[in-house]
Amino acid sequence: MLKLAVALVSVAIVAAHHDVDEKHSATVFLLGTDVHGTINFNEVEGGKVRVQGTITGMPAGEYGFHVHEKGDVSGGCATAGAHFNPEKVDHGHPNDKVRHVGDLGNVRFNEQGVADIDFVDSQISLRGAHSIIGRAVVLHEKADDFGRSDHPDSRKTGNAGGRVACGVIGIL
């Protein structure tokens, strides 16, 4: 049932997309078994994107937060593909010069199970080669290590583990 709900919401968002040049904002509705949230993406000066929203339902701590290459959540979060990485480089921290475009770091959940998100990213875009429109956002089960550990998955995924919530980014 959850997979169907995620797929239907995702299809509705993408279907509402007309012309990205007319609007300079996008939204994703994240859904998981116990996790949900809304994240807004707004273009700001200098071609950067402000990422704002709230996610609820995770224990206190930090969790990997990434844009994935595919906007396919028909099979749950597993069908969203790898991190969005059009430059074919190693995984990294959001402030690193070398990183996947989709590497947005970690989000911190407080003791009440709420993550308030508000940051500006210089790699993602709402148009062009780094456009995140129609791609998926995924919240992972562990913190992102930013490609800095000896774990075999570190430089590919930040060793952030499984996927607990996801949704497709679209224009409303």
Z-matrix of the N, CA and C atoms (Angstrom, degrees):
N
C 1 1.446
C 2 1.526 1 111.16
N 3 1.372 2 116.40 1 -42.42
C 4 1.455 3 120.43 2 179.16
C 5 1.525 4 110.85 3 -61.38
N 6 1.342 5 117.05 4 -42.88
C 7 1.463 6 120.21 5 179.85
C 8 1.522 7 110.63 6 -60.52
N 9 1.327 8 116.98 7 -40.66
C 10 1.459 9 120.92 8 179.03
C 11 1.519 10 110.59 9 -65.63
N 12 1.322 11 117.66 10 -42.75
C 13 1.466 12 121.29 11 179.90
C 14 1.522 13 110.56 12 -63.40
N 15 1.338 14 117.40 13 -44.70
C 16 1.465 15 121.32 14 178.19
C 17 1.520 16 110.10 15 -61.47
N 18 1.319 17 117.48 16 -44.60
C 19 1.465 18 121.43 17 -179.50
C 20 1.523 19 111.33 18 -63.15
N 21 1.324 20 117.90 19 -42.82
C 22 1.464 21 120.93 20 -179.27
C 23 1.517 22 112.24 21 -66.50
N 24 1.329 23 117.35 22 -43.54
C 25 1.468 24 120.62 23 177.10
C 26 1.514 25 109.44 24 -62.34
N 27 1.325 26 117.15 25 -43.25
C 28 1.462 27 121.73 26 -179.29
C 29 1.515 28 111.58 27 -62.74
N 30 1.320 29 117.36 28 -44.53
C 31 1.463 30 121.34 29 179.42
C 32 1.530 31 109.86 30 -63.04
N 33 1.311 32 117.99 31 -41.47
C 34 1.462 33 121.51 32 -179.99
C 35 1.521 34 111.40 33 -63.17
N 36 1.324 35 117.02 34 -40.54
C 37 1.468 36 120.47 35 -179.91
C 38 1.522 37 110.28 36 -66.59
N 39 1.327 38 116.93 37 -49.31
C 40 1.464 39 120.45 38 -178.04
C 41 1.532 40 110.40 39 -65.06
N 42 1.327 41 117.83 40 -37.67
C 43 1.462 42 121.03 41 179.53
C 44 1.523 43 111.42 42 -65.13
N 45 1.326 44 117.55 43 -27.38
C 46 1.459 45 121.28 44 -179.85
C 47 1.528 46 111.77 45 -76.08
N 48 1.331 47 117.61 46 -12.69
C 49 1.460 48 122.39 47 -178.45
C 50 1.536 49 110.20 48 -71.94
N 51 1.336 50 115.61 49 124.73
C 52 1.465 51 120.15 50 178.85
C 53 1.521 52 110.29 51 -111.04
N 54 1.308 53 117.48 52 -70.68
C 55 1.458 54 121.76 53 -177.72
C 56 1.516 55 108.18 54 -141.28
N 57 1.331 56 116.45 55 112.66
C 58 1.459 57 120.67 56 -175.78
C 59 1.524 58 112.29 57 -60.72
N 60 1.348 59 118.46 58 -23.11
C 61 1.454 60 120.47 59 178.97
C 62 1.523 61 112.15 60 -71.70
N 63 1.322 62 118.45 61 -20.02
C 64 1.454 63 121.33 62 179.48
C 65 1.516 64 112.40 63 -80.58
N 66 1.314 65 117.56 64 -26.11
C 67 1.457 66 122.10 65 -178.57
C 68 1.517 67 109.15 66 -127.18
N 69 1.303 68 114.11 67 148.81
C 70 1.454 69 119.21 68 -178.43
C 71 1.517 70 111.02 69 -122.25
N 72 1.324 71 115.59 70 36.36
C 73 1.456 72 120.14 71 176.79
C 74 1.526 73 109.09 72 -150.25
N 75 1.321 74 114.89 73 158.57
C 76 1.460 75 121.75 74 179.27
C 77 1.522 76 108.11 75 -148.62
N 78 1.316 77 115.94 76 164.90
C 79 1.463 78 121.69 77 -177.54
C 80 1.513 79 110.09 78 -140.55
N 81 1.332 80 115.31 79 149.48
C 82 1.457 81 121.30 80 171.02
C 83 1.528 82 107.84 81 -130.70
N 84 1.324 83 115.58 82 137.57
C 85 1.456 84 122.78 83 173.72
C 86 1.521 85 106.48 84 -105.09
N 87 1.325 86 116.74 85 111.45
C 88 1.454 87 121.26 86 -179.62
C 89 1.520 88 109.93 87 -86.19
N 90 1.333 89 115.06 88 134.21
C 91 1.457 90 120.87 89 177.60
C 92 1.512 91 109.61 90 -134.18
N 93 1.319 92 115.14 91 137.43
C 94 1.453 93 123.01 92 174.18
C 95 1.517 94 107.04 93 -146.66
N 96 1.303 95 117.78 94 -174.40
C 97 1.456 96 120.13 95 -178.37
C 98 1.526 97 111.50 96 -58.79
N 99 1.319 98 117.61 97 -52.07
C 100 1.469 99 122.14 98 179.63
C 101 1.523 100 112.39 99 -119.28
N 102 1.304 101 116.96 100 4.19
C 103 1.455 102 122.26 101 -173.00
C 104 1.525 103 109.70 102 -115.34
N 105 1.329 104 116.08 103 137.99
C 106 1.464 105 119.55 104 173.29
C 107 1.525 106 109.20 105 -153.64
N 108 1.314 107 114.87 106 158.73
C 109 1.453 108 119.48 107 179.32
C 110 1.507 109 111.78 108 -178.14
N 111 1.313 110 114.48 109 170.51
C 112 1.458 111 122.53 110 177.32
C 113 1.525 112 107.75 111 -129.63
N 114 1.323 113 115.30 112 129.41
C 115 1.462 114 121.70 113 178.97
C 116 1.520 115 107.69 114 -123.68
N 117 1.335 116 115.88 115 132.24
C 118 1.463 117 122.08 116 177.26
C 119 1.524 118 109.51 117 -108.76
N 120 1.310 119 115.31 118 143.10
C 121 1.455 120 123.15 119 178.29
C 122 1.527 121 106.95 120 -120.56
N 123 1.323 122 117.30 121 120.17
C 124 1.466 123 121.75 122 -177.86
C 125 1.518 124 110.02 123 -128.34
N 126 1.334 125 115.92 124 130.59
C 127 1.459 126 119.67 125 175.97
C 128 1.518 127 109.26 126 -66.57
N 129 1.328 128 114.68 127 138.53
C 130 1.457 129 121.47 128 175.35
C 131 1.516 130 108.21 129 -127.53
N 132 1.298 131 116.53 130 178.71
C 133 1.456 132 121.80 131 -177.05
C 134 1.527 133 112.47 132 -54.15
N 135 1.302 134 115.87 133 146.33
C 136 1.452 135 121.61 134 176.46
C 137 1.512 136 114.50 135 78.94
N 138 1.329 137 117.79 136 16.14
C 139 1.450 138 121.24 137 178.33
C 140 1.517 139 114.18 138 75.31
N 141 1.317 140 116.93 139 11.37
C 142 1.464 141 121.00 140 179.31
C 143 1.526 142 109.82 141 -87.31
N 144 1.341 143 115.72 142 166.70
C 145 1.463 144 121.36 143 -179.76
C 146 1.530 145 109.34 144 -125.14
N 147 1.330 146 115.11 145 126.97
C 148 1.463 147 120.80 146 174.81
C 149 1.524 148 108.47 147 -87.10
N 150 1.326 149 115.54 148 131.19
C 151 1.461 150 123.25 149 -178.33
C 152 1.526 151 107.24 150 -112.43
N 153 1.345 152 116.37 151 117.51
C 154 1.459 153 120.89 152 -176.25
C 155 1.519 154 110.31 153 -137.82
N 156 1.321 155 116.27 154 143.42
C 157 1.449 156 119.72 155 174.78
C 158 1.499 157 112.35 156 163.15
N 159 1.321 158 114.77 157 -170.20
C 160 1.458 159 122.17 158 -178.65
C 161 1.522 160 109.39 159 -138.48
N 162 1.325 161 115.01 160 137.94
C 163 1.465 162 122.01 161 174.62
C 164 1.524 163 106.62 162 -125.59
N 165 1.323 164 117.13 163 139.42
C 166 1.458 165 121.02 164 178.24
C 167 1.527 166 110.48 165 -126.41
N 168 1.344 167 114.63 166 156.96
C 169 1.449 168 119.35 167 170.25
C 170 1.515 169 117.61 168 110.95
N 171 1.335 170 118.89 169 6.55
C 172 1.466 171 121.16 170 178.63
C 173 1.526 172 109.37 171 -112.93
N 174 1.340 173 117.36 172 151.36
C 175 1.462 174 119.81 173 174.08
C 176 1.536 175 110.27 174 -62.87
N 177 1.321 176 116.04 175 158.06
C 178 1.470 177 120.68 176 178.01
C 179 1.526 178 109.79 177 -53.27
N 180 1.314 179 116.50 178 137.10
C 181 1.456 180 122.04 179 179.07
C 182 1.510 181 111.40 180 144.28
N 183 1.331 182 115.45 181 -174.71
C 184 1.462 183 122.37 182 -179.40
C 185 1.520 184 109.95 183 -108.65
N 186 1.355 185 114.03 184 144.13
C 187 1.459 186 120.87 185 -177.08
C 188 1.523 187 109.88 186 -140.38
N 189 1.340 188 115.50 187 140.94
C 190 1.458 189 121.27 188 178.91
C 191 1.522 190 111.63 189 -60.33
N 192 1.327 191 114.92 190 141.71
C 193 1.467 192 123.00 191 -174.43
C 194 1.522 193 106.78 192 -139.42
N 195 1.335 194 116.43 193 112.58
C 196 1.466 195 119.81 194 -172.49
C 197 1.526 196 112.24 195 -139.24
N 198 1.327 197 115.23 196 154.52
C 199 1.460 198 121.62 197 167.14
C 200 1.524 199 105.69 198 -91.25
N 201 1.329 200 116.21 199 128.50
C 202 1.462 201 121.65 200 178.87
C 203 1.524 202 109.85 201 -102.40
N 204 1.329 203 116.29 202 161.13
C 205 1.454 204 122.30 203 -169.24
C 206 1.517 205 115.19 204 -68.62
N 207 1.320 206 117.46 205 -29.28
C 208 1.461 207 119.93 206 -174.84
C 209 1.526 208 111.40 207 -113.16
N 210 1.304 209 115.49 208 144.96
C 211 1.457 210 121.39 209 173.41
C 212 1.510 211 110.66 210 -94.50
N 213 1.305 212 116.80 211 33.19
C 214 1.457 213 122.30 212 -179.03
C 215 1.524 214 109.31 213 -103.53
N 216 1.325 215 116.42 214 107.35
C 217 1.455 216 121.22 215 176.06
C 218 1.530 217 109.74 216 -117.04
N 219 1.326 218 115.76 217 22.75
C 220 1.463 219 120.73 218 -179.12
C 221 1.521 220 111.92 219 -63.54
N 222 1.326 221 117.85 220 -26.84
C 223 1.456 222 122.67 221 176.84
C 224 1.514 223 111.08 222 -108.50
N 225 1.328 224 116.43 223 29.86
C 226 1.457 225 120.57 224 -173.65
C 227 1.512 226 109.45 225 80.05
N 228 1.315 227 116.18 226 -165.24
C 229 1.469 228 120.73 227 -176.38
C 230 1.525 229 113.08 228 -67.46
N 231 1.334 230 117.85 229 -19.78
C 232 1.464 231 121.72 230 -177.56
C 233 1.521 232 112.82 231 -64.20
N 234 1.326 233 118.59 232 -24.45
C 235 1.466 234 120.69 233 -176.82
C 236 1.529 235 113.13 234 -91.69
N 237 1.334 236 117.55 235 8.64
C 238 1.465 237 121.56 236 -179.78
C 239 1.524 238 112.78 237 -80.46
N 240 1.322 239 117.42 238 -2.15
C 241 1.458 240 120.85 239 178.50
C 242 1.514 241 112.73 240 75.76
N 243 1.320 242 115.00 241 -163.94
C 244 1.465 243 123.05 242 -178.64
C 245 1.524 244 110.30 243 -83.49
N 246 1.328 245 116.00 244 177.67
C 247 1.458 246 119.79 245 174.60
C 248 1.533 247 109.15 246 -59.54
N 249 1.333 248 116.50 247 145.00
C 250 1.461 249 121.54 248 177.78
C 251 1.523 250 107.87 249 -66.18
N 252 1.340 251 116.16 250 114.79
C 253 1.459 252 122.34 251 -171.01
C 254 1.527 253 110.76 252 -143.80
N 255 1.337 254 117.41 253 64.11
C 256 1.467 255 119.23 254 -176.74
C 257 1.530 256 114.31 255 -64.67
N 258 1.323 257 117.75 256 -19.84
C 259 1.475 258 120.89 257 -179.10
C 260 1.526 259 112.37 258 -89.32
N 261 1.352 260 116.83 259 -5.80
C 262 1.480 261 122.27 260 177.40
C 263 1.536 262 111.72 261 57.78
N 264 1.329 263 116.49 262 50.65
C 265 1.461 264 122.25 263 179.83
C 266 1.531 265 109.75 264 -116.77
N 267 1.336 266 116.66 265 175.89
C 268 1.456 267 121.49 266 178.38
C 269 1.515 268 111.67 267 -72.99
N 270 1.327 269 114.50 268 157.92
C 271 1.464 270 123.16 269 175.27
C 272 1.530 271 109.09 270 -64.54
N 273 1.341 272 115.99 271 150.56
C 274 1.458 273 118.65 272 178.71
C 275 1.512 274 113.13 273 -161.03
N 276 1.306 275 114.54 274 -173.97
C 277 1.473 276 123.78 275 177.82
C 278 1.533 277 107.87 276 -80.08
N 279 1.333 278 118.22 277 150.79
C 280 1.468 279 120.11 278 179.18
C 281 1.531 280 114.60 279 -55.83
N 282 1.337 281 117.93 280 -25.62
C 283 1.472 282 120.30 281 179.43
C 284 1.519 283 113.40 282 -93.06
N 285 1.335 284 118.43 283 -2.00
C 286 1.462 285 121.48 284 178.93
C 287 1.527 286 110.09 285 -74.37
N 288 1.324 287 116.25 286 147.05
C 289 1.468 288 120.09 287 174.79
C 290 1.527 289 110.42 288 -68.21
N 291 1.328 290 117.50 289 -36.57
C 292 1.458 291 122.43 290 178.72
C 293 1.519 292 107.56 291 -105.13
N 294 1.335 293 114.62 292 114.14
C 295 1.464 294 121.81 293 179.70
C 296 1.512 295 108.52 294 -165.52
N 297 1.316 296 116.57 295 161.50
C 298 1.462 297 119.90 296 170.69
C 299 1.524 298 107.59 297 -65.69
N 300 1.304 299 117.26 298 145.93
C 301 1.465 300 120.14 299 174.90
C 302 1.529 301 109.29 300 -57.03
N 303 1.315 302 117.23 301 -38.09
C 304 1.461 303 121.71 302 -177.53
C 305 1.514 304 116.27 303 -79.50
N 306 1.316 305 118.78 304 1.84
C 307 1.469 306 121.54 305 -179.28
C 308 1.525 307 110.09 306 -78.03
N 309 1.325 308 116.03 307 97.71
C 310 1.468 309 120.51 308 -178.73
C 311 1.522 310 112.29 309 -102.57
N 312 1.321 311 117.75 310 7.30
C 313 1.458 312 121.24 311 173.90
C 314 1.512 313 113.62 312 85.26
N 315 1.327 314 115.48 313 -142.02
C 316 1.455 315 122.94 314 -178.57
C 317 1.514 316 110.29 315 -117.28
N 318 1.325 317 115.64 316 151.49
C 319 1.460 318 121.05 317 168.72
C 320 1.525 319 106.48 318 -111.92
N 321 1.335 320 115.78 319 144.42
C 322 1.469 321 122.03 320 -176.81
C 323 1.525 322 109.95 321 -105.67
N 324 1.335 323 114.64 322 123.71
C 325 1.454 324 121.28 323 175.23
C 326 1.524 325 108.66 324 -95.84
N 327 1.331 326 116.91 325 137.02
C 328 1.461 327 121.63 326 179.31
C 329 1.527 328 110.75 327 -85.30
N 330 1.322 329 116.61 328 -176.18
C 331 1.468 330 122.13 329 -178.09
C 332 1.529 331 113.01 330 -63.13
N 333 1.324 332 116.93 331 -21.40
C 334 1.460 333 121.28 332 178.05
C 335 1.527 334 112.47 333 -88.55
N 336 1.329 335 116.70 334 2.10
C 337 1.458 336 120.48 335 179.08
C 338 1.511 337 114.00 336 78.46
N 339 1.344 338 116.27 337 29.09
C 340 1.465 339 121.72 338 -177.61
C 341 1.526 340 109.48 339 -121.70
N 342 1.322 341 116.08 340 135.53
C 343 1.464 342 122.34 341 173.23
C 344 1.521 343 107.94 342 -116.57
N 345 1.334 344 116.20 343 115.49
C 346 1.467 345 121.58 344 172.61
C 347 1.515 346 106.88 345 -95.47
N 348 1.317 347 115.49 346 122.68
C 349 1.460 348 121.69 347 -173.11
C 350 1.523 349 109.46 348 -111.99
N 351 1.320 350 116.37 349 133.11
C 352 1.461 351 121.45 350 176.05
C 353 1.525 352 108.51 351 -162.31
N 354 1.322 353 116.44 352 101.32
C 355 1.458 354 121.28 353 177.64
C 356 1.528 355 109.06 354 -151.89
N 357 1.323 356 115.95 355 166.43
C 358 1.464 357 122.48 356 177.75
C 359 1.522 358 107.78 357 -115.42
N 360 1.341 359 115.97 358 134.16
C 361 1.463 360 121.37 359 179.71
C 362 1.521 361 109.68 360 -118.37
N 363 1.324 362 116.40 361 141.24
C 364 1.465 363 121.23 362 -177.48
C 365 1.526 364 114.08 363 -99.42
N 366 1.338 365 118.45 364 -3.97
C 367 1.461 366 120.47 365 -178.00
C 368 1.527 367 113.42 366 -100.25
N 369 1.327 368 117.57 367 -41.73
C 370 1.459 369 119.42 368 -179.75
C 371 1.518 370 109.36 369 -72.61
N 372 1.326 371 115.20 370 158.43
C 373 1.461 372 121.16 371 -179.09
C 374 1.529 373 108.71 372 -147.13
N 375 1.309 374 115.71 373 163.94
C 376 1.463 375 120.38 374 175.47
C 377 1.521 376 111.70 375 -104.47
N 378 1.319 377 115.70 376 10.52
C 379 1.468 378 122.03 377 176.90
C 380 1.524 379 109.18 378 -160.39
N 381 1.300 380 116.69 379 160.07
C 382 1.459 381 121.22 380 176.74
C 383 1.514 382 114.34 381 81.41
N 384 1.325 383 115.89 382 -162.75
C 385 1.467 384 122.55 383 -173.48
C 386 1.522 385 113.65 384 -63.83
N 387 1.317 386 118.00 385 -25.99
C 388 1.465 387 121.30 386 -179.81
C 389 1.524 388 112.26 387 -104.02
N 390 1.329 389 116.52 388 19.49
C 391 1.464 390 120.56 389 -179.21
C 392 1.527 391 111.24 390 -63.69
N 393 1.331 392 114.64 391 134.88
C 394 1.463 393 120.74 392 177.90
C 395 1.527 394 111.82 393 -98.67
N 396 1.324 395 118.02 394 -2.78
C 397 1.461 396 121.87 395 179.67
C 398 1.532 397 109.47 396 -60.41
N 399 1.322 398 116.48 397 129.96
C 400 1.459 399 121.52 398 179.47
C 401 1.517 400 114.43 399 82.83
N 402 1.324 401 117.45 400 0.64
C 403 1.461 402 121.79 401 177.17
C 404 1.528 403 108.34 402 -99.25
N 405 1.323 404 117.34 403 170.87
C 406 1.464 405 120.78 404 -178.33
C 407 1.520 406 111.66 405 -102.82
N 408 1.315 407 115.73 406 147.02
C 409 1.462 408 122.79 407 167.26
C 410 1.522 409 106.20 408 -101.08
N 411 1.335 410 115.91 409 137.05
C 412 1.460 411 121.14 410 -179.98
C 413 1.526 412 109.44 411 -127.94
N 414 1.327 413 115.51 412 133.08
C 415 1.464 414 122.86 413 170.48
C 416 1.525 415 106.52 414 -100.17
N 417 1.328 416 116.26 415 129.21
C 418 1.463 417 121.75 416 -175.59
C 419 1.524 418 112.09 417 -98.91
N 420 1.335 419 115.60 418 168.95
C 421 1.464 420 121.78 419 -175.54
C 422 1.521 421 114.33 420 -83.57
N 423 1.324 422 117.96 421 -12.38
C 424 1.470 423 121.85 422 -178.79
C 425 1.526 424 109.17 423 -135.13
N 426 1.328 425 114.63 424 169.04
C 427 1.469 426 120.61 425 175.85
C 428 1.526 427 110.30 426 -70.39
N 429 1.312 428 116.01 427 147.90
C 430 1.461 429 124.10 428 174.69
C 431 1.529 430 107.59 429 -79.40
N 432 1.335 431 117.31 430 130.93
C 433 1.470 432 120.50 431 178.73
C 434 1.535 433 112.34 432 -93.85
N 435 1.319 434 117.12 433 5.48
C 436 1.468 435 124.88 434 174.86
C 437 1.523 436 114.31 435 61.96
N 438 1.341 437 116.75 436 25.50
C 439 1.459 438 119.92 437 178.04
C 440 1.508 439 113.34 438 75.57
N 441 1.334 440 117.02 439 18.26
C 442 1.459 441 120.81 440 -172.75
C 443 1.530 442 114.24 441 -110.01
N 444 1.321 443 118.21 442 12.86
C 445 1.468 444 119.01 443 178.48
C 446 1.524 445 109.42 444 -112.32
N 447 1.317 446 115.51 445 175.18
C 448 1.464 447 120.86 446 179.10
C 449 1.521 448 112.39 447 -86.49
N 450 1.315 449 118.15 448 -1.38
C 451 1.463 450 121.20 449 -179.49
C 452 1.533 451 109.08 450 -63.21
N 453 1.333 452 118.38 451 139.46
C 454 1.473 453 121.08 452 -178.07
C 455 1.535 454 114.28 453 -58.46
N 456 1.346 455 117.82 454 -25.93
C 457 1.465 456 120.78 455 179.86
C 458 1.532 457 113.73 456 -89.70
N 459 1.307 458 117.22 457 -5.09
C 460 1.458 459 120.84 458 -172.69
C 461 1.528 460 113.57 459 -57.06
N 462 1.316 461 117.67 460 -48.40
C 463 1.475 462 120.59 461 -176.25
C 464 1.517 463 113.28 462 -81.43
N 465 1.351 464 116.87 463 -5.10
C 466 1.472 465 120.96 464 176.29
C 467 1.525 466 111.48 465 -101.86
N 468 1.337 467 116.33 466 -42.75
C 469 1.465 468 120.26 467 -171.74
C 470 1.523 469 114.20 468 -130.97
N 471 1.316 470 117.57 469 -3.18
C 472 1.455 471 119.78 470 -173.64
C 473 1.514 472 112.14 471 74.19
N 474 1.339 473 116.15 472 12.24
C 475 1.457 474 122.96 473 179.24
C 476 1.533 475 111.10 474 51.32
N 477 1.325 476 116.06 475 41.44
C 478 1.470 477 121.46 476 -176.13
C 479 1.530 478 113.24 477 -85.90
N 480 1.311 479 117.97 478 -1.04
C 481 1.458 480 120.59 479 174.28
C 482 1.517 481 114.61 480 78.48
N 483 1.336 482 114.33 481 -160.95
C 484 1.462 483 121.83 482 -176.00
C 485 1.520 484 113.66 483 -65.29
N 486 1.311 485 114.07 484 177.80
C 487 1.462 486 121.94 485 -175.18
C 488 1.527 487 109.02 486 -109.40
N 489 1.334 488 116.57 487 123.49
C 490 1.468 489 120.02 488 -176.12
C 491 1.525 490 114.01 489 -105.35
N 492 1.309 491 117.50 490 -21.85
C 493 1.476 492 121.06 491 178.06
C 494 1.514 493 108.93 492 -156.33
N 495 1.337 494 116.13 493 151.98
C 496 1.457 495 119.99 494 179.63
C 497 1.520 496 110.18 495 -160.40
N 498 1.315 497 115.28 496 169.34
C 499 1.454 498 122.73 497 175.50
C 500 1.508 499 108.97 498 -172.39
N 501 1.323 500 116.19 499 164.76
C 502 1.459 501 122.21 500 -178.01
C 503 1.530 502 109.23 501 -99.10
N 504 1.319 503 115.82 502 133.47
C 505 1.457 504 122.73 503 -179.90
C 506 1.525 505 108.64 504 -77.44
N 507 1.319 506 116.39 505 129.50
C 508 1.453 507 119.44 506 179.97
C 509 1.516 508 112.95 507 -148.15
N 510 1.318 509 115.65 508 169.30
C 511 1.454 510 123.97 509 176.29
C 512 1.513 511 107.75 510 -90.80
N 513 1.314 512 117.15 511 128.91
C 514 1.467 513 120.50 512 177.95
C 515 1.502 514 110.62 513 -94.91
